[in-house]
Amino acid sequence: MTHLGYLLVGWGASLGALGFYALRVMQRGRRAAGRVPPERRRWLAAEETS
């Protein structure tokens, strides 16, 4: 394998692992957000108080 091959495999593995980690974090966040009672979901619906 050439130097370019090693470089591409290294970058591909790194970006693939980072992408997989980001997807898992988002899945876990959505699952956790679903367990929050509706009256405590402050970040989902912004109500104007003015």
Contacts in CASP RR format, 6 or more apart in sequence:
PFRMAT RR
TARGET T0000
AUTHOR 0000-0000-0000
METHOD contacts of the structure
MODEL  1
MTHLGYLLVGWGASLGALGFYALRVMQRGRRAAGRVPPERRRWLAAEETS
1 9 0 8 1.000
33 41 0 8 1.000
33 44 0 8 1.000
END
